[in-house]
Amino acid sequence: MEQINVGIIGCGSITKFRHAPEYKANPYVNEIVFFDRNMERSKALAEEFGGRAVETVEELYNDPSIIAISDCSSNDTHHIFTTDALLSGKHVLCEKPLAVSIEYAEKMLDAQRKSGKKLMVDHNQRFTKAHQKAKQLIESKELGEVLTFKTSFGHQGPEHWSVNNSNATWFFKKERSHSGVAGDLGIHKIDLIHYLLDDEIVDVHAFHGALDKVDENGNPIEVCDNVVAALKTKKGRLGTASFSWTYYGSEDNSTKIYCQKGMMKIYHDPENQLIVETKDGEVIKYQLEAIQTNDNQTSTGVIDAFVDAIINDTDPIVTGQDAMSSLKVVEAILGK
Ligand SMILES: NC(=O)c1ccc[n+]([C@@H]2O[C@H](COP(=O)([O-])OP(=O)(O)OC[C@H]3O[C@@H](n4cnc5c(N)ncnc54)[C@H](O)[C@@H]3O)[C@@H](O)[C@H]2O)c1
């Protein structure tokens, strides 16, 4: 296969900052075709990144030159667009969270199996340099077995990120977001813990609430803006997690992994993205790469991995089944 054309559904922030620039930079991508129900947005991105805008999503599905599609629509429509795209013969990179219910997610996984096409989900935390290094250290067992973990992901809230830069954002609406900060930020760290520990969270005790955010009418939002959770994995590891849209200082994207012979601090120190402290007092500081934040958009590597999986016909790094496992933990956090 030489070069491919790709389609993008949804032309908001994640497309502008990650999917479009990363497809544009990928040598295997020939043309990007943009679709959004708001055509001003699709036309603007076609102009900014090259490519063209189409008026209907069917134009993407029916175009044989389009091999792959990114589903960057809001959470409530992933199960529709991703399923239809798979069944029309396209490989799909779906944004997280996979879906707004387990039932819808199962239908998406069925569509993937039926179509034989690739389904990858954008759990980009796996790809960062410090997380990759941490994974390698855990697998080497240099620090022994993992015992416990603490993970956190919080920032000032999606109303500062979404293309609709206001309290009226869909991120605050129950029927469109479904899971609030749990499915927005929490799911990233759940996927990360599953990946790093080669394990799965199977037991959850959690609190969630809408503590501070208000909608466009000044009412508390319909979804949670904060979560704190105690977690247990299949292999018996114990951990805690906090996910927040109300961290009104700097973003917290940090994880600590405690092992039998020492511990790892990941993204605690902006200069040293991974710090290993051993039981006998040794401290090893790794300067890798600053994590992507809403203000620091570097390449995630996700688009390249998706295109590589298509070109080389390999399984994607984050499968639909992986995303289903994380979604189940989010549902448990929300008491579903
Ligand atoms: N992987 C990550 O780190 C990450 C970061 C941010 C957002 N996301 C995910 O990406 C998705 C999009 O988020 P965003 O931040 O770009 O949101 P956004 O509000 O900035 O943009 C969403 C876009 O989708 C379009 N859209 C929504 N429903 C549509 C429909 N039915 N038909 C056509 N167009 C439609 C909207 O018009 C809008 O332009 C969400 O699922 C979100 O959770 C992932």
The ligand as a Tripos MOL2 file, in Angstrom:
@<TRIPOS>MOLECULE
LIG
   44    48     1     0     0
SMALL
NO_CHARGES

@<TRIPOS>ATOM
      1 N1         -7.7590   11.6380   23.4060 N.am      1 LIG1
      2 C1         -7.7870   12.7970   24.0220 C.2       1 LIG1
      3 O1         -6.8550   13.1600   24.7290 O.2       1 LIG1
      4 C2         -8.9960   13.6810   23.8630 C.ar      1 LIG1
      5 C3         -8.9170   15.0360   24.2160 C.ar      1 LIG1
      6 C4        -10.0520   15.8270   24.0200 C.ar      1 LIG1
      7 C5        -11.2180   15.2790   23.4970 C.ar      1 LIG1
      8 N2        -11.2600   13.9590   23.1870 N.ar      1 LIG1
      9 C6        -12.4940   13.3380   22.6590 C.3       1 LIG1
     10 O2        -12.6870   13.7550   21.3060 O.3       1 LIG1
     11 C7        -14.0740   13.8770   21.0100 C.3       1 LIG1
     12 C8        -14.3240   15.2890   20.4880 C.3       1 LIG1
     13 O3        -13.9160   16.2240   21.4750 O.3       1 LIG1
     14 P1        -13.4830   17.7380   21.1400 P.3       1 LIG1
     15 O4        -12.7270   18.1960   22.3120 O.co2     1 LIG1
     16 O5        -12.8850   17.8130   19.7840 O.co2     1 LIG1
     17 O6        -14.9430   18.4120   21.1440 O.3       1 LIG1
     18 P2        -15.3780   19.7670   20.4230 P.3       1 LIG1
     19 O7        -16.6340   20.1850   21.0750 O.co2     1 LIG1
     20 O8        -14.2390   20.7330   20.3980 O.co2     1 LIG1
     21 O9        -15.6700   19.3200   18.9180 O.3       1 LIG1
     22 C9        -16.6370   18.3540   18.5600 C.3       1 LIG1
     23 C10       -17.0010   18.5730   17.0940 C.3       1 LIG1
     24 O10       -17.8180   17.4810   16.6660 O.3       1 LIG1
     25 C11       -18.8900   17.9880   15.8980 C.3       1 LIG1
     26 N3        -20.0310   17.0930   16.0300 N.ar      1 LIG1
     27 C12       -20.6050   16.6810   17.1800 C.ar      1 LIG1
     28 N4        -21.6470   15.8720   16.9040 N.ar      1 LIG1
     29 C13       -21.7420   15.8010   15.5420 C.ar      1 LIG1
     30 C14       -22.6360   15.1520   14.6560 C.ar      1 LIG1
     31 N5        -23.6600   14.4160   15.1040 N.pl3     1 LIG1
     32 N6        -22.4230   15.2830   13.3340 N.ar      1 LIG1
     33 C15       -21.3930   16.0280   12.8800 C.ar      1 LIG1
     34 N7        -20.5180   16.6910   13.6650 N.ar      1 LIG1
     35 C16       -20.6980   16.5690   14.9870 C.ar      1 LIG1
     36 C17       -19.2020   19.3600   16.5100 C.3       1 LIG1
     37 O11       -19.8880   20.2040   15.6010 O.3       1 LIG1
     38 C18       -17.8030   19.8670   16.8570 C.3       1 LIG1
     39 O12       -17.2320   20.6110   15.8010 O.3       1 LIG1
     40 C19       -14.8010   13.5620   22.3120 C.3       1 LIG1
     41 O13       -15.2400   12.2330   22.3300 O.3       1 LIG1
     42 C20       -13.7350   13.7630   23.3920 C.3       1 LIG1
     43 O14       -13.9400   12.9790   24.5520 O.3       1 LIG1
     44 C21       -10.1800   13.1650   23.3450 C.ar      1 LIG1
@<TRIPOS>BOND
     1     1     2 1
     2     2     3 2
     3     2     4 1
     4     4     5 ar
     5     4    44 ar
     6     5     6 ar
     7     6     7 ar
     8     7     8 ar
     9     8     9 1
    10     8    44 ar
    11     9    10 1
    12     9    42 1
    13    10    11 1
    14    11    12 1
    15    11    40 1
    16    12    13 1
    17    13    14 1
    18    14    15 2
    19    14    16 1
    20    14    17 1
    21    17    18 1
    22    18    19 2
    23    18    20 1
    24    18    21 1
    25    21    22 1
    26    22    23 1
    27    23    24 1
    28    23    38 1
    29    24    25 1
    30    25    26 1
    31    25    36 1
    32    26    27 ar
    33    26    35 ar
    34    27    28 ar
    35    28    29 ar
    36    29    30 ar
    37    29    35 ar
    38    30    31 1
    39    30    32 ar
    40    32    33 ar
    41    33    34 ar
    42    34    35 ar
    43    36    37 1
    44    36    38 1
    45    38    39 1
    46    40    41 1
    47    40    42 1
    48    42    43 1
@<TRIPOS>SUBSTRUCTURE
     1 LIG1         1 GROUP 0 **** ****
